[in-house]
Amino acid sequence: TGNKLKKIDKDYLKDKNINALIHTSVYELVLIDCGLDWSQIDILAPVLCYIETFIVLKPVFYDFQLVQAAQGPFQTLKFVNLEDNGICSWDEIDEFRRLKNLKRLTLNKNHIPKITYKAGWPELYVLSIEDNAIEDFSNIDQLNEFPMIRQLRIANN
């Protein structure tokens, strides 16, 4: 629709009762072309502690180094969709490996040329990496290291 959320001030939650802002019944958050960047998502992280499904498509600016994935607020995530986020390296999503409950990860329509395994990903069983830049099938061999992978989608690489 072209609507964009206003930028969230870094002090947005300062002096607010965070417990009163947490929605315990909201388990899915979808942000598509909202004009938010990852630093603003991190600002909201303390009130997103019950989110299990997180879909972020077409952010204005991404920097996954800012994402506090390994810390408390995102520990309940089971499904993350980072489709069309301009991700150019597997290293950019590496911190998500620390999410103990993450079961499904979608990275379609990015620019990832290879997969690099680092210990973690304890529950990840579905990975979709369609429409990326993987050219060498030996990169797919890295998936053998992921302990729980059962479903893989790799079309159009």
C-alpha positions, 0 to 999 in steps of 0.5 A: 500500500505504500504506507510506512510506519514512523521510525521508532525512537530508541527511547520508545520503551523508556519509562514504560511498563514493559509488562503491560505492553507484552501481548501474551496471545500474539504469536505471529508478527508479519512486517512487510515493506513497513519501512522499519529497520532492524535497529527498530525491531530490536527496540521492540524486542522486549515486548515481542517475547511470545512471538513464535512466527516472525516474517520480515519482508523488504526492510529498509535497512538490515543489519543482523548484527543488531539482532539480539537473537541469542538473547531472551526476547526472541527465544520463543521463535519457531519460524523466521521468514527473511525473504527478500531481505538483501542478505548476501552472506550466510554469516549475516544470519549466523546469530539465529543458530542460537535460537533453541526453538527455531524449527523453520527458516526461510531465506528465499530471494536473497543473494546467499552464495554458500552455506557455512555451518557453525554449531547450533541450529538444534531444532531447525528441520525446514530450510528454504533457500530458493532464489539465492546465488548458490552455484556449487552443489558442494555448498549443499553438503554443509547441510549434512552438518545440521542435526535436524534438517528434514526438509530443504527447498533450494529451487532457482539457484 
